[in-house]
Amino acid sequence: MLRRQLYGLRTYIPGMRHRHRLEALVGPLGCWDELQKYQFRAVTELGLQPSDTLLDIGCGPLQGGVAFIRYLPPSSYYGVDQKPAALRAGCDELSRQGLWRKQPRLFYSRSFGDEELGDEQFDFMWLSQILYYFDHDTLHRLFEMASRRLRPGGVLAGDILGPKSDRSFLMGRGLNAADHTPESVDGVARVHGMRARSVGHLHGFGYPRRLNLSHNLLLKITREAQ
Ligand SMILES: C[S@@+](CC[C@H](N)C(=O)[O-])C[C@H]1O[C@@H](n2cnc3c(N)ncnc32)[C@H](O)[C@@H]1O
């Protein structure tokens, strides 16, 4: 609480107001650069190549997005989110960083982009810190979409709460998390011709150990060979 109040003082400092607004949309405050590095390390260690196309589901204000857009060729990054304020902040960040020249595509979507993306297919789909909010039916919708839109050899990755994850961030914020396990997610993935497995805790990919979600499990989900 005190930490939030102290960080909140940044809104009165002109040079820091923008950064505070971005961090408040993603949380936790004061960790933007470290979490951006974590996201980049996770996707590249899980196989994202510099020639790939990426769909960033729940892209928020582009904490990971900015690093992915720098890394990928033009027209290869697609971000979707269901919160207009997060997308506006992401657009603002692209202007500040001069990254519109990489022609990223951002969409407001409540269907993981399925209704907006035409016949686009992807090498990689990334869901950072949102998979654990998805209930069973939502996971089915996600994997049904991914089974059509992932190229052969493609990867979908995202994190779920682990047994040691601290769930206190959910309290008092009206948030519900689903208690998935790698096995339960694999059970849903199999229905759609995909397989899910845990590749370890987030801290193993550089997620700061002091943050309460560092014990989340990162899942790598692939299409089964046809
Ligand atoms: C914790 S933030 C993470 C943002 C970004 N992935 C990151 O790590 O910086 C979660 C984001 O997912 C978005 N979100 C949650 N459920 C979603 C859904 N079903 N479809 C699209 N976006 C969603 C929220 O609006 C929010 O911007």
Ligand as a Chemical Component Dictionary entry (heavy atoms), coordinates in Angstrom:
data_LIG
# 
_chem_comp.id                   LIG 
_chem_comp.type                 NON-POLYMER 
_chem_comp.pdbx_formal_charge   0 
_chem_comp.three_letter_code    LIG 
# 
loop_
_chem_comp_atom.comp_id 
_chem_comp_atom.atom_id 
_chem_comp_atom.alt_atom_id 
_chem_comp_atom.type_symbol 
_chem_comp_atom.charge 
_chem_comp_atom.model_Cartn_x 
_chem_comp_atom.model_Cartn_y 
_chem_comp_atom.model_Cartn_z 
_chem_comp_atom.pdbx_ordinal 
LIG C1  C1  C 0  -1.629 -8.248  -16.490 1  
LIG S1  S1  S 1  -1.936 -7.434  -18.017 2  
LIG C2  C2  C 0  -0.586 -8.062  -18.947 3  
LIG C3  C3  C 0  -0.297 -7.196  -20.121 4  
LIG C4  C4  C 0  0.867  -7.688  -20.981 5  
LIG N1  N1  N 0  0.677  -9.061  -21.430 6  
LIG C5  C5  C 0  2.115  -7.550  -20.192 7  
LIG O1  O1  O 0  2.632  -8.529  -19.670 8  
LIG O2  O2  O -1 2.548  -6.420  -20.105 9  
LIG C6  C6  C 0  -3.287 -8.343  -18.689 10 
LIG C7  C7  C 0  -3.842 -7.750  -19.957 11 
LIG O3  O3  O 0  -4.641 -8.745  -20.569 12 
LIG C8  C8  C 0  -5.837 -8.144  -21.027 13 
LIG N2  N2  N 0  -6.846 -9.201  -21.127 14 
LIG C9  C9  C 0  -7.382 -9.934  -20.121 15 
LIG N3  N3  N 0  -8.252 -10.848 -20.606 16 
LIG C10 C10 C 0  -8.245 -10.701 -21.954 17 
LIG C11 C11 C 0  -8.932 -11.346 -23.029 18 
LIG N4  N4  N 0  -9.805 -12.336 -22.821 19 
LIG N5  N5  N 0  -8.692 -10.923 -24.300 20 
LIG C12 C12 C 0  -7.816 -9.924  -24.534 21 
LIG N6  N6  N 0  -7.132 -9.270  -23.556 22 
LIG C13 C13 C 0  -7.346 -9.648  -22.287 23 
LIG C14 C14 C 0  -6.137 -7.041  -20.033 24 
LIG O4  O4  O 0  -6.965 -6.039  -20.593 25 
LIG C15 C15 C 0  -4.719 -6.538  -19.720 26 
LIG O5  O5  O 0  -4.331 -5.476  -20.575 27 
# 
loop_
_chem_comp_bond.comp_id 
_chem_comp_bond.atom_id_1 
_chem_comp_bond.atom_id_2 
_chem_comp_bond.value_order 
_chem_comp_bond.pdbx_ordinal 
LIG C1  S1  SING 1  
LIG S1  C2  SING 2  
LIG S1  C6  SING 3  
LIG C2  C3  SING 4  
LIG C3  C4  SING 5  
LIG C4  N1  SING 6  
LIG C4  C5  SING 7  
LIG C5  O1  DOUB 8  
LIG C5  O2  SING 9  
LIG C6  C7  SING 10 
LIG C7  O3  SING 11 
LIG C7  C15 SING 12 
LIG O3  C8  SING 13 
LIG C8  N2  SING 14 
LIG C8  C14 SING 15 
LIG N2  C9  SING 16 
LIG N2  C13 SING 17 
LIG C9  N3  DOUB 18 
LIG N3  C10 SING 19 
LIG C10 C11 SING 20 
LIG C10 C13 DOUB 21 
LIG C11 N4  SING 22 
LIG C11 N5  DOUB 23 
LIG N5  C12 SING 24 
LIG C12 N6  DOUB 25 
LIG N6  C13 SING 26 
LIG C14 O4  SING 27 
LIG C14 C15 SING 28 
LIG C15 O5  SING 29 
# 
